[in-house]
């Protein structure tokens, strides 16, 4: 937070102090800005997609992501509930509890992930890896998912689908990944299939990814030949 003091669209910290409670435990208190609601509340309460408002929110979100990265901070848990909104609809980012901080802003360093970092429906799957490192792009991934949710009214359905398919996917990988990707689970879904499929493919074996891409190329070639 100290690195981002004064940064636009970041929740500001006014002061901090510590004291012992009645049980003798030392507790740290932080006084911060107050906001009326978060982007999650807005997405749940709305009855239609406001393209103008979504564009403004996304512009401010990208502005703060750039400010964080310029300061050497990677948030690693960007999601609607961590995007606060004031009474005028402007946003501010909060919850830097799992952020990664570079030794200096433009250091060429990356970080290992863990199962405790990020949020399933909004985070780049690489953040769950303890063997593959990640960098600033994980925030861009989460921002893109948030942007897609601002343009969809069935957000809860999408998230439930990701949770359900992630569980079934882990079982399906014991058999064949591409069979699962073609399963009936997609039939009734009218949302952002591209994001969900891509998330699943990233988690698949490289051979499954190559097979999927090869199949798409072959289908495109056949279509061009017919034309």
C-alpha positions in Angstrom: 0.0 0.0 0.0 2.8 2.4 0.8 4.1 2.1 -2.8 0.7 3.2 -4.1 0.0 6.1 -1.7 -1.6 8.9 -3.8 -2.2 6.6 -6.8 -5.4 7.2 -8.6 -8.2 4.6 -8.2 -6.4 2.8 -5.3 -8.1 2.8 -1.9 -6.0 5.1 0.3 -4.8 4.3 3.8 -5.0 7.3 6.2 -3.3 5.8 9.2 -2.5 2.6 11.1 -2.1 1.7 14.7 -1.8 -1.4 17.0 -3.0 -2.3 20.4 -3.6 -5.4 22.6 -7.1 -6.7 22.9 -8.6 -8.2 26.1 -7.0 -11.6 25.3 -3.6 -10.1 25.1 -3.4 -10.4 21.3 -1.8 -7.5 19.4 -4.2 -6.3 16.8 -3.3 -3.9 13.9 -6.0 -1.4 12.8 -5.9 0.4 9.5 -8.0 3.5 8.7 -8.9 3.7 5.0 -11.4 5.3 2.6 -15.0 4.3 2.8 -16.9 3.2 -0.3 -20.6 2.6 -0.6 -20.4 -0.7 -2.6 -18.2 -2.8 -4.9 -18.4 -3.8 -8.5 -19.8 -7.1 -7.5 -22.8 -5.4 -5.9 -23.4 -3.4 -9.1 -23.2 -6.5 -11.3 -25.7 -8.4 -9.2 -28.2 -5.5 -8.8 -28.4 -4.3 -12.4 -31.1 -5.4 -14.8 -29.4 -4.4 -18.1 -25.9 -3.8 -19.4 -24.9 -0.2 -19.5 -22.2 0.0 -22.2 -21.2 3.6 -21.3 -20.8 2.8 -17.6 -18.9 -0.4 -18.4 -16.5 1.4 -20.6 -15.8 4.1 -18.0 -15.2 1.4 -15.3 -12.9 -0.6 -17.6 -10.9 2.5 -18.5 -10.4 3.3 -14.8 -9.5 -0.3 -14.1 -6.9 -0.4 -16.8 -5.5 2.9 -15.5 -5.0 1.6 -12.0 -3.5 -1.7 -13.3 -0.9 0.3 -15.2 -0.2 2.5 -12.1 0.3 -0.7 -10.0 2.6 -2.3 -12.5 4.6 0.9 -12.9 5.1 0.9 -9.2 6.3 -2.8 -9.3 3.1 -4.2 -7.7 1.2 -7.2 -9.1 -2.2 -7.5 -7.4 -2.9 -11.2 -8.2 -6.5 -11.1 -7.1 -8.4 -8.6 -9.2 -12.1 -9.4 -9.2 -15.4 -7.5 -9.0 -15.5 -7.8 -5.2 -12.1 -6.1 -4.9 -13.1 -3.2 -7.1 -14.9 -0.6 -4.8 -17.3 2.0 -6.2 -18.2 5.4 -4.9 -21.5 7.2 -5.2 -20.5 8.6 -8.6 -19.6 5.2 -10.0 -15.9 5.7 -10.0 -13.7 2.8 -8.8 -10.8 2.0 -6.5 -8.8 -1.2 -6.1 -8.5 -2.8 -2.6 -7.3 -6.0 -1.0 -3.5 -6.3 -1.7 -3.1 -9.2 0.7 -1.7 -11.6 -1.9 0.1 -9.1 -4.1 3.6 -9.5 -5.3 6.1 -6.7 -5.0 9.2 -6.3 -7.2 12.5 -5.1 -5.6 12.3 -2.1 -7.9 9.5 -1.2 -10.5 11.0 -2.5 -13.7 12.9 -5.5 -12.3 12.7 -8.5 -14.6 11.4 -10.9 -12.0 8.5 -13.4 -11.8 6.9 -15.3 -9.0 5.6 -18.8 -8.2 2.0 -19.3 -7.4 0.1 -21.4 -4.9 -3.4 -22.8 -4.4 -4.1 -19.9 -1.9 -3.6 -17.1 -4.5 -6.3 -15.7 -6.7 -10.0 -16.6 -7.2 -11.1 -19.5 -9.3 -13.5 -17.8 -11.7 -11.4 -14.7 -12.3 -7.7 -15.7 -12.1 -5.2 -16.9 -14.6 -4.8 -20.7 -13.9 -1.0 -20.3 -13.9 -1.3 -18.7 -10.4 -2.1 -22.0 -9.0 1.2 -23.5 -10.2 4.1 -24.0 -7.9 6.4 -24.8 -10.8 5.6 -22.2 -13.4 6.3 -18.5 -12.6 4.0 -15.6 -13.5 4.3 -11.8 -13.8 2.1 -8.8 -14.5 0.0 -10.5 -17.2 -2.0 -12.3 -14.6 -3.6 -9.0 -13.7 -4.4 -8.3 -17.3 -6.1 -11.8 -17.5 -8.3 -11.0 -14.5 -9.1 -7.5 -15.9 -10.3 -9.2 -19.1 -12.5 -11.6 -17.3 -14.0 -8.7 -15.2 -14.6 -6.8 -18.5 -16.5 -9.8 -19.9 -18.6 -10.0 -16.8 -19.6 -6.3 -17.1 -21.1 -7.2 -20.5 -23.1 -10.2 -19.3 -26.2 -10.5 -17.2 -25.6 -14.2 -16.3 -22.5 -13.8 -14.2 -23.5 -16.3 -11.5 -24.3 -18.9 -14.1 -20.8 -18.5 -15.7 -19.1 -18.8 -12.3 -21.1 -21.9 -11.4 -20.2 -23.4 -14.8 -16.5 -22.8 -14.2 -16.7 -24.4 -10.7 -18.6 -27.4 -11.9 -16.5 -27.9 -15.1 -13.3 -27.6 -13.1 -14.3 -30.5 -10.9 -15.5 -32.6 -13.8 -12.4 -31.6 -15.8 -10.1 -33.0 -13.1 -12.0 -36.3 -13.4 -12.1 -36.1 -17.2 -8.3 -35.7 -17.5 -8.0 -39.2 -16.2 -9.5 -40.2 -19.6 -9.2 -37.8 -22.6 -9.3 -34.0 -22.3 -10.7 -33.4 -25.8 -13.7 -35.8 -25.1 -14.6 -33.7 -22.1 -14.4 -30.4 -24.0 -16.9 -31.8 -26.5 -19.3 -33.1 -23.7 -22.9 -32.1 -23.3 -22.1 -29.6 -20.5 -21.8 -26.8 -23.1 -25.3 -27.4 -24.7 -27.3 -25.0 -22.6 -24.6 -22.3 -22.1 -24.9 -19.1 -24.0 -22.2 -17.1 -22.3 -18.5 -16.6 -22.9 -17.5 -20.1 -23.8 -14.2 -18.9 -25.3 -12.9 -17.9 -21.8 -14.1 -21.1 -20.2 -12.7 -23.3 -22.9 -9.4 -21.4 -22.9 -9.1 -21.8 -19.1 -9.6 -25.6 -19.5 -7.2 -25.9 -22.3 -4.5 -24.0 -20.4 -4.8 -26.6 -17.7 -4.7 -29.5 -20.2 -1.7 -31.4 -21.3 0.2 -29.8 -24.2 -0.8 -32.6 -26.5 -4.5 -31.8 -25.8 -3.9 -28.2 -26.7 -2.1 -29.1 -29.9 -4.9 -31.5 -30.9 -7.5 -28.9 -30.3 -5.7 -26.2 -32.4 -5.0 -28.8 -35.1 -8.7 -29.6 -35.2 -9.7 -26.0 -35.6 -7.1 -25.5 -38.4 -8.3 -28.6 -40.2 -12.0 -27.4 -40.0 -11.1 -24.0 -41.3 -9.2 -25.4 -44.2 -12.1 -27.6 -45.1 -14.5 -24.7 -45.0 -12.2 -22.6 -47.2 -12.0 -25.5 -49.7 -15.8 -25.7 -49.9 -16.0 -22.0 -50.6 
